[in-house]
Amino acid sequence: MAELILWVVGRVCTTPSECVVVSDLGAHVEAARRAGGHGILVPSGRTRPEATAGAEHVAPDVLTAVRAVLNGPPPGRVLVDERPMEAAFDTGPRPR
C-alpha cells in the first residue's frame, strides 16, 4: 500500500509529506505514514477499535477531515473537529 501512495505522489509531482490519505481503514492511514505522508482516520462500521485507538489523527466524518486538510494537518493526536455539520457553515455574527 505504501508503494501505491509513493507511485501516486510521483504521478502528481509532489512529495509524500504534502499528501494526506483519508480512510476508514487503519491500514491505509498507516501506509500513508510509512510513505512519509499524513493520514486521517474516519471511523466507520468496518474500522477496528485498535485502529482508532492507535491513529494519530481521527475525524468524526469526511467533512471534518477535509476541513483539517485545508487548514493544515493538526499537530499531535487530536480529535480533529467535533462540531456538528451544521456548525461548519456558521461563521459567526454577520456584519450589518
N, C-alpha and C positions, 0 to 999 in steps of 0.2 A: 504494500500500500504506500509506503514512504517513497518507493521508486516512482509510482504513478504521480504522486504530488510533485516530485522533482522534475518529472517529464513535463507536466503541465506548466510549472514555473518557467522552465526553459522555453516552452512554446510561446508564452506571453512576454518573454524577455524581461523578467524581473528576478528578484531574489526570494528565497523561501521566507525570510524574515518579514517580507511585505505581503505575505499571503495568510489568509485565515480560512480554516475549514470549519463550517458549522454543520453539526451532525447530531443524531440521537444515538450514535454508537460510540462507545469509548474507544474502540479500535481505530476509528477514523481520527478522533481527536489526538490519540497517542501517535498515530502515523504523522500527523501534521507536526507535532512536537519533535519527533525524531528526525524529520526532514529539515527542521530549523524554522518552522513556521509557527503559527498560533492556531489554537483550536478552541472552539466554544461548544460545549455540550448542551443540547436542548433535550432534556429527558422526555421520553415517550413510554408507552407501554412495553416496548421491547428493549429499553435501556436497563442494563443490570445495575442494581444498587451499588455495587462496588465501583462501577464506572463513575457514577455520580459522586460518590464519596471521594474518589481519587482525582477527579477532574480539577484542573487549575482554574478554569473559568466555566461557570454554569449560568445559563439563562433560562427563564421560565417559558419563553416562547421565541419563535423565529424573529418577530418584530424587535424584541428586546436585543437579540443577538446582532441583528443588522444595525441597530442603533449604536451598539457598542463598537462595531466595526467602523462605522462612520465617525465616531468620536475618538477613536484610537483604542487599542487594546487596554483593558483595565489592568492595573497593577495588582499583583498578588492573587490569592484565592478569594474571589468575591462572588456574591450572587449579583450578577450584572445590574439588573434594574427590576425591582419588584412592583413597579407601578402597573395598574391595570391598563389595558389597551386604550380605553377612553382617555386616560390621563396623558397619553402620548401626544394628544392633539391639543391639550390645554397649555397654552403658552403664557398664562397669567392674565392680569387685567389688560384690557385693550386701552390704548391712549384715546383720549377724547378730542 
